[in-house]
């Protein structure tokens, strides 16, 4: 595992812990190419899932990204990134 890959996994593990504390299920996928990803599942609506990646910009700053290239938060601000993932996976009742 390269340093970048290892650092991405570390960031994703921290995000997983934050999401699991909010009762979301997570599965870290480290064998995915080209990047590790965190698969997040809403346990109240298992069809609601999202993959999150961690990547750094050219300036070296690490960010969390949704699989469809939506940047959701700085890797040092795990709480905010988790809130944004939760908002994407929320079930809106009408």
C-alpha beads as a LAMMPS data file, in Angstrom:
LAMMPS data file: protein, C-alpha beads

94 atoms
93 bonds

1 atom types
1 bond types

-500.0 500.0 xlo xhi
-500.0 500.0 ylo yhi
-500.0 500.0 zlo zhi

Masses

1 110.0

Atoms # bond

1 1 1 0.000 0.000 0.000
2 1 1 1.484 3.332 -0.957
3 1 1 1.682 6.195 1.514
4 1 1 -1.185 7.998 -0.240
5 1 1 -3.273 4.834 -0.245
6 1 1 -2.503 4.180 3.414
7 1 1 -3.391 7.735 4.362
8 1 1 -6.657 7.487 2.428
9 1 1 -7.530 4.306 4.361
10 1 1 -6.740 6.044 7.672
11 1 1 -9.061 8.954 6.824
12 1 1 -11.823 6.572 5.727
13 1 1 -11.499 4.565 8.954
14 1 1 -12.005 7.725 11.002
15 1 1 -15.074 8.594 8.950
16 1 1 -16.398 5.042 9.360
17 1 1 -16.117 5.323 13.151
18 1 1 -18.049 8.598 13.103
19 1 1 -20.809 7.140 10.911
20 1 1 -21.040 3.925 12.928
21 1 1 -21.514 6.042 16.063
22 1 1 -24.627 7.383 14.282
23 1 1 -25.875 3.820 13.590
24 1 1 -24.903 3.712 9.926
25 1 1 -23.266 0.565 8.603
26 1 1 -19.959 0.854 6.808
27 1 1 -17.644 -1.413 4.862
28 1 1 -14.131 -0.297 3.980
29 1 1 -13.139 -1.550 0.538
30 1 1 -9.374 -1.398 0.187
31 1 1 -8.920 -3.637 -2.843
32 1 1 -10.907 -1.388 -5.134
33 1 1 -8.913 0.162 -7.918
34 1 1 -7.817 2.839 -8.214
35 1 1 -8.743 4.066 -4.720
36 1 1 -9.971 2.678 -1.421
37 1 1 -13.573 3.583 -0.634
38 1 1 -15.983 3.468 2.245
39 1 1 -19.355 1.921 1.437
40 1 1 -21.999 3.468 3.718
41 1 1 -25.453 1.957 4.247
42 1 1 -28.493 3.496 5.911
43 1 1 -29.736 0.608 8.120
44 1 1 -33.287 2.005 8.119
45 1 1 -33.358 1.917 4.303
46 1 1 -30.654 -0.526 3.108
47 1 1 -31.187 0.462 -0.516
48 1 1 -29.836 3.918 0.394
49 1 1 -26.065 3.574 0.022
50 1 1 -23.156 5.736 -0.967
51 1 1 -19.446 5.274 -1.560
52 1 1 -17.046 7.816 -0.076
53 1 1 -13.451 8.319 -1.142
54 1 1 -10.581 10.230 0.451
55 1 1 -8.184 12.043 -1.862
56 1 1 -5.759 14.913 -1.699
57 1 1 -5.616 17.993 -3.856
58 1 1 -2.431 19.212 -5.525
59 1 1 -1.723 21.340 -2.435
60 1 1 -1.651 18.169 -0.303
61 1 1 -4.922 18.846 1.541
62 1 1 -7.067 15.736 2.042
63 1 1 -10.821 15.795 1.360
64 1 1 -13.716 13.358 1.442
65 1 1 -15.630 12.919 -1.823
66 1 1 -18.869 11.200 -2.722
67 1 1 -18.496 8.642 -5.492
68 1 1 -20.087 10.985 -8.030
69 1 1 -17.336 13.574 -7.425
70 1 1 -19.115 15.689 -4.859
71 1 1 -16.582 17.039 -2.358
72 1 1 -18.192 16.813 1.092
73 1 1 -15.607 17.967 3.569
74 1 1 -12.040 18.312 4.700
75 1 1 -10.527 15.086 6.018
76 1 1 -9.634 16.808 9.290
77 1 1 -13.309 17.675 9.859
78 1 1 -14.750 14.177 10.098
79 1 1 -17.901 15.317 11.932
80 1 1 -18.968 17.655 9.119
81 1 1 -18.210 15.064 6.438
82 1 1 -20.269 12.481 8.347
83 1 1 -23.190 14.920 8.628
84 1 1 -23.121 15.437 4.877
85 1 1 -23.068 11.699 4.170
86 1 1 -25.996 11.216 6.560
87 1 1 -27.936 13.990 4.803
88 1 1 -27.426 12.271 1.438
89 1 1 -28.658 8.945 2.831
90 1 1 -31.600 10.251 4.834
91 1 1 -35.023 8.910 4.090
92 1 1 -37.426 11.795 3.598
93 1 1 -40.903 10.889 4.751
94 1 1 -43.821 12.580 3.041

Bonds

1 1 1 2
2 1 2 3
3 1 3 4
4 1 4 5
5 1 5 6
6 1 6 7
7 1 7 8
8 1 8 9
9 1 9 10
10 1 10 11
11 1 11 12
12 1 12 13
13 1 13 14
14 1 14 15
15 1 15 16
16 1 16 17
17 1 17 18
18 1 18 19
19 1 19 20
20 1 20 21
21 1 21 22
22 1 22 23
23 1 23 24
24 1 24 25
25 1 25 26
26 1 26 27
27 1 27 28
28 1 28 29
29 1 29 30
30 1 30 31
31 1 31 32
32 1 32 33
33 1 33 34
34 1 34 35
35 1 35 36
36 1 36 37
37 1 37 38
38 1 38 39
39 1 39 40
40 1 40 41
41 1 41 42
42 1 42 43
43 1 43 44
44 1 44 45
45 1 45 46
46 1 46 47
47 1 47 48
48 1 48 49
49 1 49 50
50 1 50 51
51 1 51 52
52 1 52 53
53 1 53 54
54 1 54 55
55 1 55 56
56 1 56 57
57 1 57 58
58 1 58 59
59 1 59 60
60 1 60 61
61 1 61 62
62 1 62 63
63 1 63 64
64 1 64 65
65 1 65 66
66 1 66 67
67 1 67 68
68 1 68 69
69 1 69 70
70 1 70 71
71 1 71 72
72 1 72 73
73 1 73 74
74 1 74 75
75 1 75 76
76 1 76 77
77 1 77 78
78 1 78 79
79 1 79 80
80 1 80 81
81 1 81 82
82 1 82 83
83 1 83 84
84 1 84 85
85 1 85 86
86 1 86 87
87 1 87 88
88 1 88 89
89 1 89 90
90 1 90 91
91 1 91 92
92 1 92 93
93 1 93 94
